[in-house]
């Protein structure tokens, strides 16, 4: 199972990813968690010690130069388009309470944009993670889906978009849907987060009536407390973990 999670910044995308990863682990799955968001917060959400000290792969200049056989910043230089990455999950992943975590960092180019050694290495790495790894892979994406190429995206089993009640969040979800369609992702599901009332739920259902909803997570101030304490959200909100586990029950048996 390869699952990508996306959504507008601030909607609780990484919080949902942490709930999902923990629920998978509790089901006995071997999980490889990939933080693809330039605003990397997944390590902290999983409770990693010294999360701020983890260097994103996109910033590992020596590694990128070695694997792509080039010198970053040199104008007009050639570089390798199929660098070796198969050893990187073991070399660069961090163990967080039994979950393997990789922090990719940001790239300058999206599909069809400029090509640089950093973006090439990360895209080849993501392709390897999705196509060649035999464990469950959960990717915490940014809204632009920059790390996914067309061939790789078709192998994603689920694209889960997290939304909150609000017009901007819904518009971002629509943009992600358009990108997903272009990339060939077939199975896109919506999770409504920060639901305070039936009115919030009805707002999302009414304004997103062409989307398939996986479920809804209630607003919980304890998640804010967990973030302030640098602890995983499921430690302060076990009910949220139970709800996410129930959401995914039919997909993960």
C-alpha positions in Angstrom: 0.0 0.0 0.0 1.4 3.4 -1.1 -0.6 6.4 0.3 0.0 10.1 -0.5 -1.5 12.7 1.8 -2.0 16.3 0.6 -3.9 19.5 1.4 -3.6 23.2 2.0 -1.1 24.3 4.6 -2.6 24.5 8.1 -5.5 22.1 7.6 -4.0 19.3 9.7 -2.5 17.2 6.9 0.6 16.2 8.9 -1.5 15.5 12.0 -3.6 13.2 9.9 -0.5 11.6 8.5 0.8 10.9 12.0 -2.5 9.3 13.0 -2.5 7.2 9.9 1.1 6.1 10.4 0.5 5.1 14.0 -2.7 3.2 13.1 -0.7 1.3 10.5 2.0 0.5 12.9 -0.5 -0.7 15.5 -1.9 -3.1 12.9 1.6 -4.7 12.6 2.5 -3.0 9.3 6.1 -2.1 8.5 5.8 1.6 7.7 8.2 3.9 5.8 7.1 7.5 6.4 8.2 10.1 3.8 8.1 13.9 4.5 7.8 15.5 1.1 6.7 18.9 2.3 9.3 21.6 2.3 7.8 22.9 5.5 8.9 19.6 7.1 7.0 18.8 10.3 6.3 15.0 10.1 9.3 14.1 12.3 8.0 16.3 15.1 4.4 15.0 14.6 5.8 11.4 15.1 7.7 12.4 18.2 11.2 12.2 16.8 13.9 13.4 19.2 15.9 16.4 17.8 13.5 16.6 14.9 14.9 20.0 13.9 18.3 18.5 13.5 17.3 16.1 10.7 18.8 17.4 7.4 16.5 17.1 4.4 17.9 15.0 1.5 17.4 18.0 -0.8 20.0 19.9 1.2 22.6 17.1 1.1 24.8 18.7 -1.5 27.7 16.2 -1.4 25.3 13.2 -1.8 23.4 14.8 -4.6 26.6 15.7 -6.5 28.0 12.2 -6.0 24.8 10.4 -7.2 24.1 12.7 -10.1 27.8 13.1 -11.0 27.7 16.9 -11.3 28.6 20.0 -9.4 25.6 21.9 -8.1 25.5 25.5 -9.2 27.6 25.0 -12.4 25.9 26.6 -15.4 25.2 24.3 -18.4 26.6 21.2 -16.8 25.4 17.7 -17.5 24.2 15.3 -14.8 23.0 11.8 -14.4 19.2 11.4 -14.8 19.0 7.9 -13.2 21.1 8.1 -10.1 21.4 5.1 -7.7 18.9 5.5 -4.8 18.1 1.9 -3.8 20.5 2.1 -0.8 19.2 5.5 0.5 16.2 4.3 2.5 18.4 2.3 4.8 21.2 4.8 4.9 19.1 8.0 5.4 16.0 6.9 7.2 15.6 7.7 10.9 13.9 5.3 13.3 11.1 6.9 15.2 9.6 4.5 17.6 9.7 1.7 15.1 8.7 3.8 12.0 11.3 4.5 9.4 11.2 8.2 8.5 12.8 10.0 5.5 12.8 13.8 5.1 13.1 14.8 1.5 12.7 18.5 1.6 11.7 20.9 -1.2 12.6 21.0 -4.9 12.5 23.9 -7.3 10.8 22.0 -10.1 7.4 20.5 -10.6 6.3 18.2 -13.4 7.3 19.9 -16.6 9.3 22.6 -14.8 13.0 23.2 -14.7 15.2 20.2 -14.1 18.0 20.3 -11.5 20.1 17.6 -9.8 18.2 18.0 -6.6 14.8 17.5 -8.2 16.1 14.5 -10.3 17.5 12.7 -7.3 14.3 13.2 -5.2 12.0 12.1 -8.1 14.0 9.0 -8.7 14.0 8.3 -5.0 10.2 8.7 -4.7 9.8 6.4 -7.8 11.9 3.8 -6.0 10.0 4.1 -2.8 6.6 3.7 -4.5 7.5 1.1 -7.1 10.2 -1.0 -5.5 9.6 -1.1 -1.7 7.5 -3.8 -0.1 6.5 -2.0 3.0 3.6 0.4 3.5 4.8 3.9 2.3 3.0 7.0 3.5 4.0 10.3 1.8 3.2 13.6 3.5 3.0 15.8 0.4 2.7 19.5 -0.2 -0.3 20.6 -2.2 1.6 20.9 -5.5 2.6 17.2 -5.6 6.0 18.2 -7.0 7.7 15.0 -6.1 5.4 12.8 -8.2 6.0 12.1 -11.8 3.3 10.7 -14.1 4.5 7.2 -14.1 5.1 7.1 -10.3 1.7 8.7 -9.5 -0.2 5.9 -11.2 1.2 3.5 -8.7 -0.1 5.5 -5.7 -2.9 3.4 -4.2 -4.7 6.3 -2.4 -4.4 10.1 -2.6 -5.9 11.4 0.6 -6.7 15.2 0.7 -7.2 16.7 4.1 -9.6 19.7 4.1 -11.1 21.9 6.8 -14.4 23.9 6.6 -13.5 26.9 4.5 -13.5 28.0 0.9 -9.7 28.2 0.5 -9.2 24.7 1.7 -11.8 23.4 -0.7 -10.3 25.3 -3.6 -6.9 23.8 -2.8 -8.5 20.3 -2.8 -9.9 21.0 -6.3 -6.5 22.0 -7.5 -5.0 18.8 -6.1 -7.8 16.9 -7.8 -6.9 18.5 -11.2 -3.2 17.7 -10.6 -4.0 14.1 -9.6 -6.1 13.7 -12.7 -3.3 14.9 -14.9 -0.8 12.6 -13.2 -3.1 9.6 -13.5 -4.0 9.1 -9.8 -7.4 7.2 -9.8 -8.3 6.9 -6.2 -8.7 10.3 -4.4 -10.4 10.5 -1.1 -11.2 13.5 1.2 -10.9 13.7 5.0 -12.7 16.5 6.7 -10.7 17.8 9.6 -11.3 20.3 12.5 -15.0 19.6 12.4 -16.7 21.5 15.2 -20.4 20.7 14.4 -22.8 19.1 12.0 -22.9 22.4 10.2 -19.1 22.2 9.4 -19.6 18.6 8.1 -22.6 19.7 6.0 -20.7 22.6 4.6 -18.0 20.3 3.2 -20.4 17.7 1.9 -22.5 20.4 0.1 -19.5 22.2 -1.4 -17.6 19.0 -2.3 -20.5 16.8 -3.5 -18.4 15.4 -6.4 -15.7 14.1 -4.0 -15.6 10.8 -2.1 -15.2 11.3 1.6 -13.2 8.9 3.7 -14.4 10.4 7.0 -14.3 13.3 9.4 -12.1 14.3 12.4 -13.5 16.5 15.1 -11.7 19.7 16.2 -9.6 18.9 19.4 -7.6 21.5 21.3 -5.4 18.8 22.7 -3.7 18.5 19.3 -2.6 22.1 19.7 -1.2 21.2 23.2 0.6 18.2 21.6 2.2 20.5 19.0 3.3 23.0 21.7 4.9 20.1 23.7 6.5 18.6 20.6 4.6 15.3 21.1 2.7 13.2 18.6 -1.0 14.1 18.3 -2.2 10.6 19.2 -0.7 10.9 22.7 -3.1 13.8 23.5 -6.0 12.7 21.2 -6.4 8.9 21.3 -9.9 9.3 20.0 -8.6 10.8 16.8 -6.3 7.8 16.4 -9.3 5.5 16.9 -11.3 7.4 14.3 -8.5 7.3 11.7 -8.0 3.6 12.3 -11.7 3.0 11.7 -11.7 5.1 8.6 -8.9 3.0 7.1 -10.3 -0.4 8.3 -11.7 -1.4 4.9 -8.5 -0.5 3.1 -5.9 -2.0 5.4 -7.1 -5.4 6.3 
